[in-house]
């Protein structure tokens, strides 16, 4: 048996999509923009090449806010080719604005066992204390870990390892912005190794879409809202997610409109709170969770509205029957 220092290096592909991790200030722009290539990112990380044999591919170069679902479908197809190329793992670098959503959508579609790890940065590459290099190193170390194989899509920032299905961005500027409020991290990176405390249960993957994805939108409940944004949605979207108060409550004035929408399309009841589940039977007033579920809405479990929207979109794209949509939310939350 080879010793650890003589074992063959793992081969990790870094796919760059842009984002803050690749941003510097250009003379022609008022602020930072994505300017660094993947090779630039890799060259800025001390010790990276000793962690793995790193290959780099510039896949996109844009802010996280400009990524679209089509970009992620293309990414999943590239991940499939990477698996067939017998790579040991893939790291995806991108903007943190949408990282919790893109990683989750990838997790819904990627069916391989090869580790896939998303990372990014909260501080741009030109700022003091830029966190991108450390995050990229920890992500590569995790992607090259044999224990990460088959664990689903992961997110690594601040030396914490999170499951894509649970991770949330919880702060606008802090380097410690990401967490998993319902579960905590899966593990940590220390002394150059990914150390898992537990592994997530596997979830069934969905077929990759071949055409345009159906349109699903989110409507958020707020104090005194009349629900006017619900008007006419049955003619505009294929599905709806309600970001409700607390454990799944909306104003009473919303009830009849939501019931009519639920008769026309799948309407998912999620919570606008960043942690905790939507309940099913605790409250009984008009607009409560039990009332809305009785009116045909589908509970999101512990999924936040943003991930619930992506799951509903993927299920609709796969022509999933209505009863199976409800079961899918139970299985994947």
DRENMIMAR-976773 format. One record per residue (C-alpha): residue in three letters; x, y, z; chain; residue number from 1. Coordinates in Angstrom, 2 decimals, decimal comma, m for minus. Example, Ala and Ser with C-alpha at 12.3 -4.5 7.8 and 13.67 -1.06 7.14 Angstrom:
BEGIN
PT   rest        c1        c2        c3   kette    nr
PT    ALA     12,30     m4,50      7,80       A     1
PT    SER     13,67     m1,06      7,14       A     2
This chain:
BEGIN
PT   rest        c1        c2        c3   kette    nr
PT    UNK      0,00      0,00      0,00       A     1
PT    UNK      1,29      3,45     m0,89       A     2
PT    UNK      1,83      5,95      1,92       A     3
PT    UNK     m0,27      9,12      1,84       A     4
PT    UNK      2,63     11,21      0,55       A     5
PT    UNK      3,36      8,72     m2,26       A     6
PT    UNK     m0,25      7,98     m3,29       A     7
PT    UNK     m1,18      9,13     m6,79       A     8
PT    UNK     m2,72     12,60     m6,93       A     9
PT    UNK     m6,43     12,91     m7,44       A    10
PT    UNK     m7,47     14,73    m10,63       A    11
PT    UNK     m9,94     17,57    m10,11       A    12
PT    UNK    m11,48     19,74    m12,81       A    13
PT    UNK    m12,27     23,36    m11,91       A    14
PT    UNK    m15,14     24,82    m13,95       A    15
PT    UNK    m15,37     28,59    m13,60       A    16
PT    UNK    m18,60     30,51    m14,07       A    17
PT    UNK    m17,46     33,98    m12,95       A    18
PT    UNK    m18,78     35,69     m9,85       A    19
PT    UNK    m17,10     37,66     m7,06       A    20
PT    UNK    m14,32     35,08     m6,75       A    21
PT    UNK    m13,21     36,10    m10,29       A    22
PT    UNK    m13,81     39,85     m9,95       A    23
PT    UNK    m11,36     42,75     m9,97       A    24
PT    UNK    m11,76     46,44    m10,65       A    25
PT    UNK    m11,45     47,40    m14,30       A    26
PT    UNK    m10,67     50,96    m15,39       A    27
PT    UNK    m13,76     51,06    m17,62       A    28
PT    UNK    m16,24     50,01    m14,89       A    29
PT    UNK    m17,39     51,82    m11,71       A    30
PT    UNK    m16,99     48,66     m9,62       A    31
PT    UNK    m15,59     45,15     m9,76       A    32
PT    UNK    m16,56     42,81    m12,60       A    33
PT    UNK    m15,64     39,23    m13,56       A    34
PT    UNK    m12,22     39,51    m15,20       A    35
PT    UNK    m10,11     36,59    m13,94       A    36
PT    UNK     m9,83     33,34    m15,87       A    37
PT    UNK     m9,78     29,94    m14,25       A    38
PT    UNK     m6,01     29,83    m14,71       A    39
PT    UNK     m5,75     33,14    m12,85       A    40
PT    UNK     m7,80     31,74     m9,96       A    41
PT    UNK     m5,76     28,56     m9,70       A    42
PT    UNK     m2,43     30,43     m9,89       A    43
PT    UNK     m3,43     32,55     m6,88       A    44
PT    UNK     m3,88     29,58     m4,52       A    45
PT    UNK     m0,76     28,49     m2,60       A    46
PT    UNK     m0,53     24,73     m2,26       A    47
PT    UNK     m3,30     23,93     m4,72       A    48
PT    UNK     m1,21     21,83     m7,08       A    49
PT    UNK      0,05     19,74     m4,18       A    50
PT    UNK     m3,56     19,00     m3,17       A    51
PT    UNK     m4,53     17,53     m6,56       A    52
PT    UNK     m3,77     17,54    m10,24       A    53
PT    UNK     m5,95     20,51    m11,17       A    54
PT    UNK     m7,37     21,08    m14,62       A    55
PT    UNK     m9,20     24,29    m15,45       A    56
PT    UNK    m11,98     25,15    m17,86       A    57
PT    UNK    m13,64     28,56    m18,27       A    58
PT    UNK    m17,28     27,57    m18,58       A    59
PT    UNK    m18,97     30,96    m18,13       A    60
PT    UNK    m17,78     34,40    m17,03       A    61
PT    UNK    m20,67     36,37    m15,55       A    62
PT    UNK    m22,10     37,57    m12,25       A    63
PT    UNK    m24,07     34,96    m10,31       A    64
PT    UNK    m27,20     37,08    m10,73       A    65
PT    UNK    m27,05     36,63    m14,51       A    66
PT    UNK    m26,86     32,84    m14,52       A    67
PT    UNK    m29,95     31,09    m15,85       A    68
PT    UNK    m31,39     27,59    m15,57       A    69
PT    UNK    m30,14     26,86    m19,08       A    70
PT    UNK    m26,57     27,46    m17,91       A    71
PT    UNK    m27,05     24,85    m15,21       A    72
PT    UNK    m28,50     22,32    m17,65       A    73
PT    UNK    m25,36     22,82    m19,77       A    74
PT    UNK    m23,25     22,45    m16,63       A    75
PT    UNK    m24,87     19,14    m15,71       A    76
PT    UNK    m24,18     17,84    m19,21       A    77
PT    UNK    m20,52     18,84    m18,76       A    78
PT    UNK    m20,44     17,04    m15,42       A    79
PT    UNK    m21,65     13,89    m17,13       A    80
PT    UNK    m18,75     14,10    m19,61       A    81
PT    UNK    m16,33     14,70    m16,73       A    82
PT    UNK    m17,53     11,50    m15,07       A    83
PT    UNK    m16,99      9,57    m18,29       A    84
PT    UNK    m13,48     11,07    m18,46       A    85
PT    UNK    m12,84      9,31    m15,11       A    86
PT    UNK    m12,02     12,50    m13,22       A    87
PT    UNK    m11,94     12,18     m9,44       A    88
PT    UNK    m14,01     15,32     m8,82       A    89
PT    UNK    m15,21     18,68    m10,12       A    90
PT    UNK    m15,21     22,10     m8,45       A    91
PT    UNK    m17,56     24,80     m9,76       A    92
PT    UNK    m16,71     28,42     m8,95       A    93
PT    UNK    m19,41     31,05     m9,30       A    94
PT    UNK    m21,08     34,08     m7,75       A    95
PT    UNK    m22,67     33,62     m4,35       A    96
PT    UNK    m25,87     35,50     m5,30       A    97
PT    UNK    m27,37     32,33     m6,75       A    98
PT    UNK    m25,02     29,62     m5,47       A    99
PT    UNK    m27,61     28,07     m3,15       A   100
PT    UNK    m29,99     27,72     m6,11       A   101
PT    UNK    m27,59     26,62     m8,83       A   102
PT    UNK    m26,02     23,96     m6,60       A   103
PT    UNK    m29,47     22,63     m5,66       A   104
PT    UNK    m30,68     22,51     m9,27       A   105
PT    UNK    m27,48     20,66    m10,17       A   106
PT    UNK    m28,18     18,22     m7,33       A   107
PT    UNK    m31,66     17,54     m8,75       A   108
PT    UNK    m30,26     16,68    m12,18       A   109
PT    UNK    m26,77     15,26    m11,69       A   110
PT    UNK    m26,96     11,49    m11,35       A   111
PT    UNK    m23,28     10,59    m11,13       A   112
PT    UNK    m21,24      9,53     m8,10       A   113
PT    UNK    m18,23     11,75     m8,86       A   114
PT    UNK    m17,93     14,50     m6,21       A   115
PT    UNK    m19,18     17,90     m7,36       A   116
PT    UNK    m18,39     20,87     m5,13       A   117
PT    UNK    m19,58     24,47     m5,55       A   118
PT    UNK    m17,65     27,37     m4,06       A   119
PT    UNK    m17,25     31,12     m4,43       A   120
PT    UNK    m16,17     34,17     m2,49       A   121
PT    UNK    m17,74     36,99     m0,53       A   122
PT    UNK    m14,76     39,30     m1,05       A   123
PT    UNK    m13,47     40,05     m4,52       A   124
PT    UNK     m9,96     39,07     m5,55       A   125
PT    UNK     m8,63     42,64     m5,25       A   126
PT    UNK     m9,83     43,20     m1,68       A   127
PT    UNK     m7,87     42,77      1,53       A   128
PT    UNK     m8,55     39,36      3,02       A   129
PT    UNK    m10,03     37,91     m0,17       A   130
PT    UNK    m11,55     34,54      0,73       A   131
PT    UNK    m11,60     33,05     m2,76       A   132
PT    UNK     m8,21     31,28     m2,69       A   133
PT    UNK     m8,90     29,52      0,64       A   134
PT    UNK    m12,39     28,52     m0,50       A   135
PT    UNK    m11,06     27,15     m3,79       A   136
PT    UNK     m8,37     25,12     m2,01       A   137
PT    UNK    m10,88     23,63      0,45       A   138
PT    UNK    m13,27     22,84     m2,39       A   139
PT    UNK    m10,57     21,02     m4,37       A   140
PT    UNK     m9,55     19,06     m1,27       A   141
PT    UNK    m13,19     18,05     m0,76       A   142
PT    UNK    m13,78     17,16     m4,42       A   143
PT    UNK    m10,72     14,93     m4,30       A   144
PT    UNK    m11,94     13,11     m1,21       A   145
PT    UNK    m13,02      9,50     m1,71       A   146
PT    UNK    m15,57      9,98      1,09       A   147
PT    UNK    m17,36     12,67     m0,94       A   148
PT    UNK    m18,09     10,20     m3,72       A   149
PT    UNK    m21,83      9,57     m3,97       A   150
PT    UNK    m22,64     12,26     m1,38       A   151
PT    UNK    m24,56     14,44     m3,82       A   152
PT    UNK    m23,67     18,00     m4,77       A   153
PT    UNK    m21,77     19,82     m2,03       A   154
PT    UNK    m21,03     23,47     m1,20       A   155
PT    UNK    m17,76     24,43      0,51       A   156
PT    UNK    m17,07     27,90      1,90       A   157
PT    UNK    m15,24     28,97      5,02       A   158
PT    UNK    m13,90     25,40      5,44       A   159
PT    UNK    m17,46     24,14      6,02       A   160
PT    UNK    m18,96     21,37      3,87       A   161
PT    UNK    m22,69     21,69      3,21       A   162
PT    UNK    m25,25     19,68      1,27       A   163
PT    UNK    m26,60     21,69     m1,65       A   164
PT    UNK    m30,16     20,77     m0,68       A   165
PT    UNK    m29,82     22,43      2,75       A   166
PT    UNK    m27,39     25,33      2,32       A   167
PT    UNK    m28,58     28,95      2,49       A   168
PT    UNK    m26,91     32,32      2,05       A   169
PT    UNK    m27,65     34,04      5,36       A   170
PT    UNK    m25,71     37,32      5,15       A   171
PT    UNK    m25,10     39,83      2,38       A   172
PT    UNK    m21,40     40,55      3,05       A   173
PT    UNK    m19,93     38,31      5,77       A   174
PT    UNK    m17,25     35,78      4,73       A   175
PT    UNK    m19,22     33,34      6,90       A   176
PT    UNK    m22,40     33,98      4,94       A   177
PT    UNK    m23,38     30,38      4,21       A   178
PT    UNK    m24,97     27,90      6,57       A   179
PT    UNK    m27,46     25,05      6,72       A   180
PT    UNK    m30,01     26,29      9,29       A   181
PT    UNK    m32,01     23,07      9,51       A   182
PT    UNK    m29,16     20,59      9,66       A   183
PT    UNK    m25,78     22,24     10,16       A   184
PT    UNK    m22,76     21,41      8,00       A   185
PT    UNK    m21,92     17,89      6,86       A   186
PT    UNK    m18,31     18,36      7,85       A   187
PT    UNK    m15,27     20,60      7,74       A   188
PT    UNK    m11,95     20,88      5,94       A   189
PT    UNK     m8,94     20,77      8,28       A   190
PT    UNK     m5,25     20,14      7,69       A   191
PT    UNK     m5,88     19,64      4,01       A   192
PT    UNK     m8,53     16,94      4,39       A   193
PT    UNK    m12,30     16,85      4,13       A   194
PT    UNK    m13,69     15,45      7,37       A   195
PT    UNK    m17,33     14,39      7,22       A   196
PT    UNK    m19,44     14,12     10,38       A   197
PT    UNK    m22,28     12,56      8,41       A   198
PT    UNK    m23,44     12,08      4,82       A   199
PT    UNK    m26,82     13,09      3,39       A   200
PT    UNK    m29,37     10,50      2,39       A   201
PT    UNK    m29,54      9,95     m1,38       A   202
PT    UNK    m32,38     11,56     m3,32       A   203
PT    UNK    m33,87     10,44     m6,62       A   204
PT    UNK    m32,61     12,50     m9,53       A   205
PT    UNK    m34,85     13,98    m12,20       A   206
PT    UNK    m34,40     13,69    m15,98       A   207
PT    UNK    m32,49     16,51    m17,61       A   208
PT    UNK    m34,90     18,67    m19,65       A   209
PT    UNK    m34,53     18,87    m23,40       A   210
PT    UNK    m36,50     22,07    m23,97       A   211
PT    UNK    m37,44     25,29    m22,22       A   212
PT    UNK    m38,29     24,93    m18,56       A   213
PT    UNK    m41,82     25,82    m17,43       A   214
PT    UNK    m42,29     29,16    m15,70       A   215
PT    UNK    m42,77     29,01    m11,93       A   216
PT    UNK    m42,88     32,13     m9,77       A   217
PT    UNK    m42,82     33,01     m6,05       A   218
PT    UNK    m45,31     35,28     m4,28       A   219
PT    UNK    m44,38     36,37     m0,77       A   220
PT    UNK    m46,87     37,06      2,01       A   221
PT    UNK    m46,38     40,32      3,90       A   222
PT    UNK    m48,32     42,31      6,47       A   223
PT    UNK    m51,46     43,82      4,95       A   224
PT    UNK    m50,82     42,45      1,45       A   225
PT    UNK    m54,00     42,31     m0,61       A   226
PT    UNK    m52,83     39,40     m2,75       A   227
PT    UNK    m53,23     41,42     m5,93       A   228
PT    UNK    m50,11     39,77     m7,37       A   229
PT    UNK    m52,04     36,50     m7,46       A   230
PT    UNK    m54,50     37,85    m10,04       A   231
PT    UNK    m54,28     36,29    m13,48       A   232
PT    UNK    m51,36     34,01    m12,68       A   233
PT    UNK    m53,21     30,98    m14,07       A   234
PT    UNK    m52,67     32,52    m17,52       A   235
PT    UNK    m49,01     33,41    m16,95       A   236
PT    UNK    m47,25     30,57    m15,13       A   237
PT    UNK    m47,26     26,79    m14,91       A   238
PT    UNK    m46,78     26,64    m11,16       A   239
PT    UNK    m46,57     28,85     m8,09       A   240
PT    UNK    m44,72     28,88     m4,77       A   241
PT    UNK    m46,18     30,85     m1,87       A   242
PT    UNK    m43,57     32,15      0,59       A   243
PT    UNK    m45,91     32,21      3,57       A   244
PT    UNK    m45,65     33,57      7,10       A   245
PT    UNK    m44,25     31,33      9,81       A   246
PT    UNK    m45,25     27,68      9,55       A   247
PT    UNK    m47,37     28,25      6,43       A   248
PT    UNK    m49,91     31,06      6,92       A   249
PT    UNK    m51,29     33,73      4,61       A   250
PT    UNK    m53,86     36,53      4,99       A   251
PT    UNK    m57,45     35,25      4,90       A   252
PT    UNK    m58,08     37,45      1,85       A   253
PT    UNK    m55,68     35,25     m0,15       A   254
PT    UNK    m57,53     31,99      0,43       A   255
PT    UNK    m60,09     31,99     m2,37       A   256
PT    UNK    m57,52     33,09     m4,96       A   257
PT    UNK    m55,05     30,44     m3,87       A   258
PT    UNK    m57,74     27,76     m3,95       A   259
PT    UNK    m58,65     28,73     m7,52       A   260
PT    UNK    m54,99     28,74     m8,56       A   261
PT    UNK    m54,42     25,33     m6,93       A   262
PT    UNK    m57,25     23,94     m9,05       A   263
PT    UNK    m55,48     25,18    m12,19       A   264
PT    UNK    m51,83     24,39    m11,39       A   265
PT    UNK    m49,57     23,05     m8,64       A   266
PT    UNK    m49,25     25,64     m5,85       A   267
PT    UNK    m46,57     24,90     m3,24       A   268
PT    UNK    m46,77     26,26      0,30       A   269
PT    UNK    m43,33     27,18      1,68       A   270
PT    UNK    m42,24     29,45      4,52       A   271
PT    UNK    m40,47     32,76      4,13       A   272
PT    UNK    m38,52     31,96      7,31       A   273
PT    UNK    m34,99     30,67      6,77       A   274
PT    UNK    m35,33     27,58      8,97       A   275
PT    UNK    m37,98     25,10     10,05       A   276
PT    UNK    m40,74     23,18      8,27       A   277
PT    UNK    m44,15     24,07      6,97       A   278
PT    UNK    m46,60     22,37      9,35       A   279
PT    UNK    m49,64     20,35      8,33       A   280
PT    UNK    m52,21     20,24     11,12       A   281
PT    UNK    m51,46     22,54     14,07       A   282
PT    UNK    m53,49     25,65     13,15       A   283
PT    UNK    m57,04     25,66     11,86       A   284
PT    UNK    m58,02     29,25     10,99       A   285
PT    UNK    m58,70     30,49      7,47       A   286
PT    UNK    m55,31     30,99      5,85       A   287
PT    UNK    m53,58     28,52      8,17       A   288
PT    UNK    m51,44     25,65      6,92       A   289
PT    UNK    m54,17     23,03      7,41       A   290
PT    UNK    m56,73     25,25      5,67       A   291
PT    UNK    m54,44     25,87      2,69       A   292
PT    UNK    m53,49     22,21      2,32       A   293
PT    UNK    m57,20     21,34      2,36       A   294
PT    UNK    m57,68     23,85     m0,45       A   295
PT    UNK    m55,23     21,90     m2,63       A   296
PT    UNK    m51,86     23,50     m1,90       A   297
PT    UNK    m48,79     21,27     m1,59       A   298
PT    UNK    m46,56     21,51      1,47       A   299
PT    UNK    m42,86     22,23      0,85       A   300
PT    UNK    m41,61     20,54      4,03       A   301
PT    UNK    m38,33     22,18      5,01       A   302
PT    UNK    m37,49     23,49      1,53       A   303
PT    UNK    m37,20     27,27      1,34       A   304
PT    UNK    m39,21     29,06     m1,37       A   305
PT    UNK    m36,24     29,34     m3,75       A   306
PT    UNK    m35,42     25,65     m3,71       A   307
PT    UNK    m39,13     24,76     m3,74       A   308
PT    UNK    m39,48     26,78     m6,95       A   309
PT    UNK    m36,60     24,89     m8,59       A   310
PT    UNK    m37,94     21,50     m7,54       A   311
PT    UNK    m41,43     22,32     m8,82       A   312
PT    UNK    m39,96     23,59    m12,09       A   313
PT    UNK    m37,96     20,38    m12,56       A   314
PT    UNK    m40,95     18,19    m11,70       A   315
PT    UNK    m43,21     20,03    m14,16       A   316
PT    UNK    m40,54     19,77    m16,87       A   317
PT    UNK    m40,56     16,00    m16,31       A   318
PT    UNK    m44,38     15,89    m16,70       A   319
PT    UNK    m44,74     14,59    m13,15       A   320
PT    UNK    m48,35     13,76    m12,21       A   321
PT    UNK    m49,88     15,95     m9,53       A   322
PT    UNK    m49,99     13,29     m6,74       A   323
PT    UNK    m46,33     12,47     m7,33       A   324
PT    UNK    m45,38     16,15     m7,02       A   325
PT    UNK    m46,62     16,17     m3,43       A   326
PT    UNK    m44,67     12,99     m2,66       A   327
PT    UNK    m41,54     14,46     m4,26       A   328
PT    UNK    m41,59     17,38     m1,85       A   329
PT    UNK    m41,76     14,99      1,08       A   330
PT    UNK    m38,87     12,92     m0,26       A   331
PT    UNK    m36,56     15,80     m1,19       A   332
PT    UNK    m36,98     18,23      1,71       A   333
